[in-house]
């Protein structure tokens, strides 16, 4: 991927994807049946493409991207544990591309929610162990 992120994502109205995937039973089962939106996460490689779809009842979430860190650093592990307090939807897992390490985390949170301040505070405390931390709001 040209932007060096592991995954790409978008939020779609349930009806949009239902039309596309109407033959897939998953859209009409469980939480998918009651949701208003779907988070579609795309992973593209040279040999395959993977879609992961999660039911949502809101049209905005946050993606936190950690770039350039030492996987052996205990603070990285602690940071990942700390993120569990923020309603994780999906993670990429720790991944190395070229000479850089990456970790992506999709959170059931948006910029305008009160918990965003807590997330920002948590990330500010540990930002020095990463080359970069990006927070991206994904919305419809």
MODELLER restraints for C-alpha pairs under 7 A, 6 or more apart:
rsr = mdl.restraints
at = mdl.atoms
rsr.add(forms.Gaussian(group=physical.xy_distance, feature=features.Distance(at['CA:6:A'], at['CA:43:A']), mean=6.82, stdev=0.5))
rsr.add(forms.Gaussian(group=physical.xy_distance, feature=features.Distance(at['CA:7:A'], at['CA:41:A']), mean=6.59, stdev=0.5))
rsr.add(forms.Gaussian(group=physical.xy_distance, feature=features.Distance(at['CA:7:A'], at['CA:42:A']), mean=5.62, stdev=0.5))
rsr.add(forms.Gaussian(group=physical.xy_distance, feature=features.Distance(at['CA:7:A'], at['CA:43:A']), mean=4.92, stdev=0.5))
rsr.add(forms.Gaussian(group=physical.xy_distance, feature=features.Distance(at['CA:8:A'], at['CA:41:A']), mean=5.79, stdev=0.5))
rsr.add(forms.Gaussian(group=physical.xy_distance, feature=features.Distance(at['CA:8:A'], at['CA:42:A']), mean=5.22, stdev=0.5))
rsr.add(forms.Gaussian(group=physical.xy_distance, feature=features.Distance(at['CA:8:A'], at['CA:43:A']), mean=6.72, stdev=0.5))
rsr.add(forms.Gaussian(group=physical.xy_distance, feature=features.Distance(at['CA:9:A'], at['CA:39:A']), mean=6.96, stdev=0.5))
rsr.add(forms.Gaussian(group=physical.xy_distance, feature=features.Distance(at['CA:9:A'], at['CA:40:A']), mean=5.49, stdev=0.5))
rsr.add(forms.Gaussian(group=physical.xy_distance, feature=features.Distance(at['CA:9:A'], at['CA:41:A']), mean=4.32, stdev=0.5))
rsr.add(forms.Gaussian(group=physical.xy_distance, feature=features.Distance(at['CA:9:A'], at['CA:42:A']), mean=5.95, stdev=0.5))
rsr.add(forms.Gaussian(group=physical.xy_distance, feature=features.Distance(at['CA:10:A'], at['CA:39:A']), mean=5.94, stdev=0.5))
rsr.add(forms.Gaussian(group=physical.xy_distance, feature=features.Distance(at['CA:10:A'], at['CA:40:A']), mean=5.46, stdev=0.5))
rsr.add(forms.Gaussian(group=physical.xy_distance, feature=features.Distance(at['CA:10:A'], at['CA:41:A']), mean=6.76, stdev=0.5))
rsr.add(forms.Gaussian(group=physical.xy_distance, feature=features.Distance(at['CA:10:A'], at['CA:138:A']), mean=6.39, stdev=0.5))
rsr.add(forms.Gaussian(group=physical.xy_distance, feature=features.Distance(at['CA:10:A'], at['CA:139:A']), mean=6.83, stdev=0.5))
rsr.add(forms.Gaussian(group=physical.xy_distance, feature=features.Distance(at['CA:10:A'], at['CA:140:A']), mean=6.89, stdev=0.5))
rsr.add(forms.Gaussian(group=physical.xy_distance, feature=features.Distance(at['CA:11:A'], at['CA:37:A']), mean=6.55, stdev=0.5))
rsr.add(forms.Gaussian(group=physical.xy_distance, feature=features.Distance(at['CA:11:A'], at['CA:38:A']), mean=5.60, stdev=0.5))
rsr.add(forms.Gaussian(group=physical.xy_distance, feature=features.Distance(at['CA:11:A'], at['CA:39:A']), mean=4.60, stdev=0.5))
rsr.add(forms.Gaussian(group=physical.xy_distance, feature=features.Distance(at['CA:11:A'], at['CA:40:A']), mean=6.17, stdev=0.5))
rsr.add(forms.Gaussian(group=physical.xy_distance, feature=features.Distance(at['CA:11:A'], at['CA:59:A']), mean=6.65, stdev=0.5))
rsr.add(forms.Gaussian(group=physical.xy_distance, feature=features.Distance(at['CA:11:A'], at['CA:139:A']), mean=5.81, stdev=0.5))
rsr.add(forms.Gaussian(group=physical.xy_distance, feature=features.Distance(at['CA:11:A'], at['CA:140:A']), mean=4.96, stdev=0.5))
rsr.add(forms.Gaussian(group=physical.xy_distance, feature=features.Distance(at['CA:12:A'], at['CA:37:A']), mean=5.59, stdev=0.5))
rsr.add(forms.Gaussian(group=physical.xy_distance, feature=features.Distance(at['CA:12:A'], at['CA:38:A']), mean=5.35, stdev=0.5))
rsr.add(forms.Gaussian(group=physical.xy_distance, feature=features.Distance(at['CA:12:A'], at['CA:39:A']), mean=6.59, stdev=0.5))
rsr.add(forms.Gaussian(group=physical.xy_distance, feature=features.Distance(at['CA:12:A'], at['CA:140:A']), mean=5.98, stdev=0.5))
rsr.add(forms.Gaussian(group=physical.xy_distance, feature=features.Distance(at['CA:13:A'], at['CA:36:A']), mean=6.21, stdev=0.5))
rsr.add(forms.Gaussian(group=physical.xy_distance, feature=features.Distance(at['CA:13:A'], at['CA:37:A']), mean=4.53, stdev=0.5))
rsr.add(forms.Gaussian(group=physical.xy_distance, feature=features.Distance(at['CA:13:A'], at['CA:38:A']), mean=6.32, stdev=0.5))
rsr.add(forms.Gaussian(group=physical.xy_distance, feature=features.Distance(at['CA:14:A'], at['CA:36:A']), mean=5.48, stdev=0.5))
rsr.add(forms.Gaussian(group=physical.xy_distance, feature=features.Distance(at['CA:14:A'], at['CA:37:A']), mean=4.76, stdev=0.5))
rsr.add(forms.Gaussian(group=physical.xy_distance, feature=features.Distance(at['CA:14:A'], at['CA:38:A']), mean=5.78, stdev=0.5))
rsr.add(forms.Gaussian(group=physical.xy_distance, feature=features.Distance(at['CA:18:A'], at['CA:27:A']), mean=6.47, stdev=0.5))
rsr.add(forms.Gaussian(group=physical.xy_distance, feature=features.Distance(at['CA:26:A'], at['CA:32:A']), mean=6.99, stdev=0.5))
rsr.add(forms.Gaussian(group=physical.xy_distance, feature=features.Distance(at['CA:27:A'], at['CA:33:A']), mean=6.34, stdev=0.5))
rsr.add(forms.Gaussian(group=physical.xy_distance, feature=features.Distance(at['CA:31:A'], at['CA:55:A']), mean=6.31, stdev=0.5))
rsr.add(forms.Gaussian(group=physical.xy_distance, feature=features.Distance(at['CA:32:A'], at['CA:55:A']), mean=5.34, stdev=0.5))
rsr.add(forms.Gaussian(group=physical.xy_distance, feature=features.Distance(at['CA:35:A'], at['CA:55:A']), mean=5.68, stdev=0.5))
rsr.add(forms.Gaussian(group=physical.xy_distance, feature=features.Distance(at['CA:35:A'], at['CA:56:A']), mean=5.60, stdev=0.5))
rsr.add(forms.Gaussian(group=physical.xy_distance, feature=features.Distance(at['CA:35:A'], at['CA:57:A']), mean=5.27, stdev=0.5))
rsr.add(forms.Gaussian(group=physical.xy_distance, feature=features.Distance(at['CA:36:A'], at['CA:56:A']), mean=6.39, stdev=0.5))
rsr.add(forms.Gaussian(group=physical.xy_distance, feature=features.Distance(at['CA:36:A'], at['CA:57:A']), mean=5.19, stdev=0.5))
rsr.add(forms.Gaussian(group=physical.xy_distance, feature=features.Distance(at['CA:37:A'], at['CA:55:A']), mean=6.19, stdev=0.5))
rsr.add(forms.Gaussian(group=physical.xy_distance, feature=features.Distance(at['CA:37:A'], at['CA:56:A']), mean=4.91, stdev=0.5))
rsr.add(forms.Gaussian(group=physical.xy_distance, feature=features.Distance(at['CA:37:A'], at['CA:57:A']), mean=5.77, stdev=0.5))
rsr.add(forms.Gaussian(group=physical.xy_distance, feature=features.Distance(at['CA:37:A'], at['CA:58:A']), mean=6.63, stdev=0.5))
rsr.add(forms.Gaussian(group=physical.xy_distance, feature=features.Distance(at['CA:37:A'], at['CA:59:A']), mean=6.58, stdev=0.5))
rsr.add(forms.Gaussian(group=physical.xy_distance, feature=features.Distance(at['CA:38:A'], at['CA:53:A']), mean=6.41, stdev=0.5))
rsr.add(forms.Gaussian(group=physical.xy_distance, feature=features.Distance(at['CA:38:A'], at['CA:54:A']), mean=5.57, stdev=0.5))
rsr.add(forms.Gaussian(group=physical.xy_distance, feature=features.Distance(at['CA:38:A'], at['CA:55:A']), mean=4.70, stdev=0.5))
rsr.add(forms.Gaussian(group=physical.xy_distance, feature=features.Distance(at['CA:38:A'], at['CA:56:A']), mean=5.34, stdev=0.5))
rsr.add(forms.Gaussian(group=physical.xy_distance, feature=features.Distance(at['CA:39:A'], at['CA:53:A']), mean=5.55, stdev=0.5))
rsr.add(forms.Gaussian(group=physical.xy_distance, feature=features.Distance(at['CA:39:A'], at['CA:54:A']), mean=5.07, stdev=0.5))
rsr.add(forms.Gaussian(group=physical.xy_distance, feature=features.Distance(at['CA:39:A'], at['CA:55:A']), mean=6.38, stdev=0.5))
rsr.add(forms.Gaussian(group=physical.xy_distance, feature=features.Distance(at['CA:39:A'], at['CA:56:A']), mean=6.60, stdev=0.5))
rsr.add(forms.Gaussian(group=physical.xy_distance, feature=features.Distance(at['CA:40:A'], at['CA:51:A']), mean=6.53, stdev=0.5))
rsr.add(forms.Gaussian(group=physical.xy_distance, feature=features.Distance(at['CA:40:A'], at['CA:52:A']), mean=5.82, stdev=0.5))
rsr.add(forms.Gaussian(group=physical.xy_distance, feature=features.Distance(at['CA:40:A'], at['CA:53:A']), mean=4.66, stdev=0.5))
rsr.add(forms.Gaussian(group=physical.xy_distance, feature=features.Distance(at['CA:40:A'], at['CA:54:A']), mean=6.71, stdev=0.5))
rsr.add(forms.Gaussian(group=physical.xy_distance, feature=features.Distance(at['CA:41:A'], at['CA:51:A']), mean=5.62, stdev=0.5))
rsr.add(forms.Gaussian(group=physical.xy_distance, feature=features.Distance(at['CA:41:A'], at['CA:52:A']), mean=5.11, stdev=0.5))
rsr.add(forms.Gaussian(group=physical.xy_distance, feature=features.Distance(at['CA:41:A'], at['CA:53:A']), mean=6.36, stdev=0.5))
rsr.add(forms.Gaussian(group=physical.xy_distance, feature=features.Distance(at['CA:42:A'], at['CA:50:A']), mean=5.76, stdev=0.5))
rsr.add(forms.Gaussian(group=physical.xy_distance, feature=features.Distance(at['CA:42:A'], at['CA:51:A']), mean=4.80, stdev=0.5))
rsr.add(forms.Gaussian(group=physical.xy_distance, feature=features.Distance(at['CA:42:A'], at['CA:52:A']), mean=6.63, stdev=0.5))
rsr.add(forms.Gaussian(group=physical.xy_distance, feature=features.Distance(at['CA:43:A'], at['CA:49:A']), mean=5.71, stdev=0.5))
rsr.add(forms.Gaussian(group=physical.xy_distance, feature=features.Distance(at['CA:43:A'], at['CA:50:A']), mean=5.09, stdev=0.5))
rsr.add(forms.Gaussian(group=physical.xy_distance, feature=features.Distance(at['CA:43:A'], at['CA:51:A']), mean=6.55, stdev=0.5))
rsr.add(forms.Gaussian(group=physical.xy_distance, feature=features.Distance(at['CA:44:A'], at['CA:50:A']), mean=6.51, stdev=0.5))
rsr.add(forms.Gaussian(group=physical.xy_distance, feature=features.Distance(at['CA:59:A'], at['CA:139:A']), mean=5.48, stdev=0.5))
rsr.add(forms.Gaussian(group=physical.xy_distance, feature=features.Distance(at['CA:59:A'], at['CA:140:A']), mean=5.70, stdev=0.5))
rsr.add(forms.Gaussian(group=physical.xy_distance, feature=features.Distance(at['CA:60:A'], at['CA:110:A']), mean=5.83, stdev=0.5))
rsr.add(forms.Gaussian(group=physical.xy_distance, feature=features.Distance(at['CA:60:A'], at['CA:137:A']), mean=6.70, stdev=0.5))
rsr.add(forms.Gaussian(group=physical.xy_distance, feature=features.Distance(at['CA:60:A'], at['CA:138:A']), mean=5.59, stdev=0.5))
rsr.add(forms.Gaussian(group=physical.xy_distance, feature=features.Distance(at['CA:60:A'], at['CA:139:A']), mean=4.36, stdev=0.5))
rsr.add(forms.Gaussian(group=physical.xy_distance, feature=features.Distance(at['CA:60:A'], at['CA:140:A']), mean=6.95, stdev=0.5))
rsr.add(forms.Gaussian(group=physical.xy_distance, feature=features.Distance(at['CA:61:A'], at['CA:107:A']), mean=6.07, stdev=0.5))
rsr.add(forms.Gaussian(group=physical.xy_distance, feature=features.Distance(at['CA:61:A'], at['CA:108:A']), mean=5.35, stdev=0.5))
rsr.add(forms.Gaussian(group=physical.xy_distance, feature=features.Distance(at['CA:61:A'], at['CA:109:A']), mean=4.97, stdev=0.5))
rsr.add(forms.Gaussian(group=physical.xy_distance, feature=features.Distance(at['CA:61:A'], at['CA:110:A']), mean=4.88, stdev=0.5))
rsr.add(forms.Gaussian(group=physical.xy_distance, feature=features.Distance(at['CA:61:A'], at['CA:137:A']), mean=5.75, stdev=0.5))
rsr.add(forms.Gaussian(group=physical.xy_distance, feature=features.Distance(at['CA:61:A'], at['CA:138:A']), mean=5.38, stdev=0.5))
rsr.add(forms.Gaussian(group=physical.xy_distance, feature=features.Distance(at['CA:61:A'], at['CA:139:A']), mean=6.62, stdev=0.5))
rsr.add(forms.Gaussian(group=physical.xy_distance, feature=features.Distance(at['CA:62:A'], at['CA:106:A']), mean=5.81, stdev=0.5))
rsr.add(forms.Gaussian(group=physical.xy_distance, feature=features.Distance(at['CA:62:A'], at['CA:107:A']), mean=5.24, stdev=0.5))
rsr.add(forms.Gaussian(group=physical.xy_distance, feature=features.Distance(at['CA:62:A'], at['CA:108:A']), mean=6.76, stdev=0.5))
rsr.add(forms.Gaussian(group=physical.xy_distance, feature=features.Distance(at['CA:62:A'], at['CA:109:A']), mean=5.65, stdev=0.5))
rsr.add(forms.Gaussian(group=physical.xy_distance, feature=features.Distance(at['CA:62:A'], at['CA:110:A']), mean=5.52, stdev=0.5))
rsr.add(forms.Gaussian(group=physical.xy_distance, feature=features.Distance(at['CA:62:A'], at['CA:135:A']), mean=6.65, stdev=0.5))
rsr.add(forms.Gaussian(group=physical.xy_distance, feature=features.Distance(at['CA:62:A'], at['CA:136:A']), mean=5.65, stdev=0.5))
rsr.add(forms.Gaussian(group=physical.xy_distance, feature=features.Distance(at['CA:62:A'], at['CA:137:A']), mean=4.52, stdev=0.5))
rsr.add(forms.Gaussian(group=physical.xy_distance, feature=features.Distance(at['CA:62:A'], at['CA:138:A']), mean=5.95, stdev=0.5))
rsr.add(forms.Gaussian(group=physical.xy_distance, feature=features.Distance(at['CA:63:A'], at['CA:104:A']), mean=6.92, stdev=0.5))
rsr.add(forms.Gaussian(group=physical.xy_distance, feature=features.Distance(at['CA:63:A'], at['CA:105:A']), mean=5.62, stdev=0.5))
rsr.add(forms.Gaussian(group=physical.xy_distance, feature=features.Distance(at['CA:63:A'], at['CA:106:A']), mean=4.39, stdev=0.5))
rsr.add(forms.Gaussian(group=physical.xy_distance, feature=features.Distance(at['CA:63:A'], at['CA:107:A']), mean=6.17, stdev=0.5))
rsr.add(forms.Gaussian(group=physical.xy_distance, feature=features.Distance(at['CA:63:A'], at['CA:135:A']), mean=5.73, stdev=0.5))
rsr.add(forms.Gaussian(group=physical.xy_distance, feature=features.Distance(at['CA:63:A'], at['CA:136:A']), mean=5.13, stdev=0.5))
rsr.add(forms.Gaussian(group=physical.xy_distance, feature=features.Distance(at['CA:63:A'], at['CA:137:A']), mean=6.27, stdev=0.5))
rsr.add(forms.Gaussian(group=physical.xy_distance, feature=features.Distance(at['CA:64:A'], at['CA:104:A']), mean=5.74, stdev=0.5))
rsr.add(forms.Gaussian(group=physical.xy_distance, feature=features.Distance(at['CA:64:A'], at['CA:105:A']), mean=5.19, stdev=0.5))
rsr.add(forms.Gaussian(group=physical.xy_distance, feature=features.Distance(at['CA:64:A'], at['CA:106:A']), mean=6.39, stdev=0.5))
rsr.add(forms.Gaussian(group=physical.xy_distance, feature=features.Distance(at['CA:64:A'], at['CA:134:A']), mean=5.74, stdev=0.5))
rsr.add(forms.Gaussian(group=physical.xy_distance, feature=features.Distance(at['CA:64:A'], at['CA:135:A']), mean=4.60, stdev=0.5))
rsr.add(forms.Gaussian(group=physical.xy_distance, feature=features.Distance(at['CA:64:A'], at['CA:136:A']), mean=6.47, stdev=0.5))
rsr.add(forms.Gaussian(group=physical.xy_distance, feature=features.Distance(at['CA:65:A'], at['CA:103:A']), mean=5.90, stdev=0.5))
rsr.add(forms.Gaussian(group=physical.xy_distance, feature=features.Distance(at['CA:65:A'], at['CA:104:A']), mean=4.56, stdev=0.5))
rsr.add(forms.Gaussian(group=physical.xy_distance, feature=features.Distance(at['CA:65:A'], at['CA:105:A']), mean=6.54, stdev=0.5))
rsr.add(forms.Gaussian(group=physical.xy_distance, feature=features.Distance(at['CA:65:A'], at['CA:133:A']), mean=5.58, stdev=0.5))
rsr.add(forms.Gaussian(group=physical.xy_distance, feature=features.Distance(at['CA:65:A'], at['CA:134:A']), mean=5.04, stdev=0.5))
rsr.add(forms.Gaussian(group=physical.xy_distance, feature=features.Distance(at['CA:65:A'], at['CA:135:A']), mean=6.40, stdev=0.5))
rsr.add(forms.Gaussian(group=physical.xy_distance, feature=features.Distance(at['CA:66:A'], at['CA:102:A']), mean=5.56, stdev=0.5))
rsr.add(forms.Gaussian(group=physical.xy_distance, feature=features.Distance(at['CA:66:A'], at['CA:103:A']), mean=5.11, stdev=0.5))
rsr.add(forms.Gaussian(group=physical.xy_distance, feature=features.Distance(at['CA:66:A'], at['CA:104:A']), mean=6.30, stdev=0.5))
rsr.add(forms.Gaussian(group=physical.xy_distance, feature=features.Distance(at['CA:66:A'], at['CA:130:A']), mean=6.71, stdev=0.5))
rsr.add(forms.Gaussian(group=physical.xy_distance, feature=features.Distance(at['CA:66:A'], at['CA:132:A']), mean=6.16, stdev=0.5))
rsr.add(forms.Gaussian(group=physical.xy_distance, feature=features.Distance(at['CA:66:A'], at['CA:133:A']), mean=4.69, stdev=0.5))
rsr.add(forms.Gaussian(group=physical.xy_distance, feature=features.Distance(at['CA:66:A'], at['CA:134:A']), mean=6.66, stdev=0.5))
rsr.add(forms.Gaussian(group=physical.xy_distance, feature=features.Distance(at['CA:67:A'], at['CA:101:A']), mean=5.98, stdev=0.5))
rsr.add(forms.Gaussian(group=physical.xy_distance, feature=features.Distance(at['CA:67:A'], at['CA:102:A']), mean=4.83, stdev=0.5))
rsr.add(forms.Gaussian(group=physical.xy_distance, feature=features.Distance(at['CA:67:A'], at['CA:103:A']), mean=6.87, stdev=0.5))
rsr.add(forms.Gaussian(group=physical.xy_distance, feature=features.Distance(at['CA:67:A'], at['CA:130:A']), mean=6.15, stdev=0.5))
rsr.add(forms.Gaussian(group=physical.xy_distance, feature=features.Distance(at['CA:67:A'], at['CA:131:A']), mean=5.71, stdev=0.5))
rsr.add(forms.Gaussian(group=physical.xy_distance, feature=features.Distance(at['CA:67:A'], at['CA:132:A']), mean=5.13, stdev=0.5))
rsr.add(forms.Gaussian(group=physical.xy_distance, feature=features.Distance(at['CA:67:A'], at['CA:133:A']), mean=6.16, stdev=0.5))
rsr.add(forms.Gaussian(group=physical.xy_distance, feature=features.Distance(at['CA:68:A'], at['CA:100:A']), mean=4.98, stdev=0.5))
rsr.add(forms.Gaussian(group=physical.xy_distance, feature=features.Distance(at['CA:68:A'], at['CA:101:A']), mean=4.94, stdev=0.5))
rsr.add(forms.Gaussian(group=physical.xy_distance, feature=features.Distance(at['CA:68:A'], at['CA:102:A']), mean=6.36, stdev=0.5))
rsr.add(forms.Gaussian(group=physical.xy_distance, feature=features.Distance(at['CA:68:A'], at['CA:130:A']), mean=5.55, stdev=0.5))
rsr.add(forms.Gaussian(group=physical.xy_distance, feature=features.Distance(at['CA:68:A'], at['CA:131:A']), mean=4.73, stdev=0.5))
rsr.add(forms.Gaussian(group=physical.xy_distance, feature=features.Distance(at['CA:68:A'], at['CA:132:A']), mean=6.69, stdev=0.5))
rsr.add(forms.Gaussian(group=physical.xy_distance, feature=features.Distance(at['CA:69:A'], at['CA:101:A']), mean=5.71, stdev=0.5))
rsr.add(forms.Gaussian(group=physical.xy_distance, feature=features.Distance(at['CA:69:A'], at['CA:129:A']), mean=6.37, stdev=0.5))
rsr.add(forms.Gaussian(group=physical.xy_distance, feature=features.Distance(at['CA:69:A'], at['CA:130:A']), mean=4.92, stdev=0.5))
rsr.add(forms.Gaussian(group=physical.xy_distance, feature=features.Distance(at['CA:69:A'], at['CA:131:A']), mean=6.36, stdev=0.5))
rsr.add(forms.Gaussian(group=physical.xy_distance, feature=features.Distance(at['CA:86:A'], at['CA:107:A']), mean=6.38, stdev=0.5))
rsr.add(forms.Gaussian(group=physical.xy_distance, feature=features.Distance(at['CA:87:A'], at['CA:107:A']), mean=5.69, stdev=0.5))
rsr.add(forms.Gaussian(group=physical.xy_distance, feature=features.Distance(at['CA:87:A'], at['CA:108:A']), mean=5.42, stdev=0.5))
rsr.add(forms.Gaussian(group=physical.xy_distance, feature=features.Distance(at['CA:88:A'], at['CA:105:A']), mean=6.91, stdev=0.5))
rsr.add(forms.Gaussian(group=physical.xy_distance, feature=features.Distance(at['CA:88:A'], at['CA:106:A']), mean=5.97, stdev=0.5))
rsr.add(forms.Gaussian(group=physical.xy_distance, feature=features.Distance(at['CA:88:A'], at['CA:107:A']), mean=4.58, stdev=0.5))
rsr.add(forms.Gaussian(group=physical.xy_distance, feature=features.Distance(at['CA:88:A'], at['CA:108:A']), mean=6.25, stdev=0.5))
rsr.add(forms.Gaussian(group=physical.xy_distance, feature=features.Distance(at['CA:89:A'], at['CA:106:A']), mean=5.42, stdev=0.5))
rsr.add(forms.Gaussian(group=physical.xy_distance, feature=features.Distance(at['CA:89:A'], at['CA:107:A']), mean=5.42, stdev=0.5))
rsr.add(forms.Gaussian(group=physical.xy_distance, feature=features.Distance(at['CA:89:A'], at['CA:108:A']), mean=6.21, stdev=0.5))
rsr.add(forms.Gaussian(group=physical.xy_distance, feature=features.Distance(at['CA:90:A'], at['CA:105:A']), mean=5.91, stdev=0.5))
rsr.add(forms.Gaussian(group=physical.xy_distance, feature=features.Distance(at['CA:90:A'], at['CA:106:A']), mean=5.13, stdev=0.5))
rsr.add(forms.Gaussian(group=physical.xy_distance, feature=features.Distance(at['CA:91:A'], at['CA:104:A']), mean=5.52, stdev=0.5))
rsr.add(forms.Gaussian(group=physical.xy_distance, feature=features.Distance(at['CA:91:A'], at['CA:105:A']), mean=4.38, stdev=0.5))
rsr.add(forms.Gaussian(group=physical.xy_distance, feature=features.Distance(at['CA:91:A'], at['CA:106:A']), mean=6.20, stdev=0.5))
rsr.add(forms.Gaussian(group=physical.xy_distance, feature=features.Distance(at['CA:92:A'], at['CA:103:A']), mean=5.99, stdev=0.5))
rsr.add(forms.Gaussian(group=physical.xy_distance, feature=features.Distance(at['CA:92:A'], at['CA:104:A']), mean=5.19, stdev=0.5))
rsr.add(forms.Gaussian(group=physical.xy_distance, feature=features.Distance(at['CA:92:A'], at['CA:105:A']), mean=6.57, stdev=0.5))
rsr.add(forms.Gaussian(group=physical.xy_distance, feature=features.Distance(at['CA:93:A'], at['CA:103:A']), mean=5.84, stdev=0.5))
rsr.add(forms.Gaussian(group=physical.xy_distance, feature=features.Distance(at['CA:94:A'], at['CA:102:A']), mean=5.99, stdev=0.5))
rsr.add(forms.Gaussian(group=physical.xy_distance, feature=features.Distance(at['CA:94:A'], at['CA:103:A']), mean=5.03, stdev=0.5))
rsr.add(forms.Gaussian(group=physical.xy_distance, feature=features.Distance(at['CA:95:A'], at['CA:101:A']), mean=5.61, stdev=0.5))
rsr.add(forms.Gaussian(group=physical.xy_distance, feature=features.Distance(at['CA:95:A'], at['CA:102:A']), mean=5.17, stdev=0.5))
rsr.add(forms.Gaussian(group=physical.xy_distance, feature=features.Distance(at['CA:95:A'], at['CA:103:A']), mean=6.30, stdev=0.5))
rsr.add(forms.Gaussian(group=physical.xy_distance, feature=features.Distance(at['CA:96:A'], at['CA:102:A']), mean=6.00, stdev=0.5))
rsr.add(forms.Gaussian(group=physical.xy_distance, feature=features.Distance(at['CA:109:A'], at['CA:116:A']), mean=6.90, stdev=0.5))
rsr.add(forms.Gaussian(group=physical.xy_distance, feature=features.Distance(at['CA:110:A'], at['CA:116:A']), mean=6.70, stdev=0.5))
rsr.add(forms.Gaussian(group=physical.xy_distance, feature=features.Distance(at['CA:110:A'], at['CA:137:A']), mean=6.61, stdev=0.5))
rsr.add(forms.Gaussian(group=physical.xy_distance, feature=features.Distance(at['CA:127:A'], at['CA:133:A']), mean=6.93, stdev=0.5))
